[in-house]
Amino acid sequence: MAKFKCVHTGTVLEFKSLFDIQEMRKHPEYTEVKEDKQEAKKEAPVESKVETVSSDIDEPVKRGRGRPRKVE
């Protein structure tokens, strides 16, 4: 498994196939990103906090009269 970073956009791609890895190493627009195994273990999963929005509506939604009728 190897990761490659695009020189122009900075996008990181990960490849598992040996053939793909060898071909990407030849590609001039991508550089291989080398990670230490210790650093990979240190990275903990990111916890995200999501605020819950109450479903209680204080005032009813006022709607317009809608679309006018077709005139023939």
Secondary structure, DSSP 8 states (H G I E B T S, - for coil): -EEEEETTT--EEEE--HHHHHHHHH-TTEEEE---HHHHHH---------------SS-------S-----
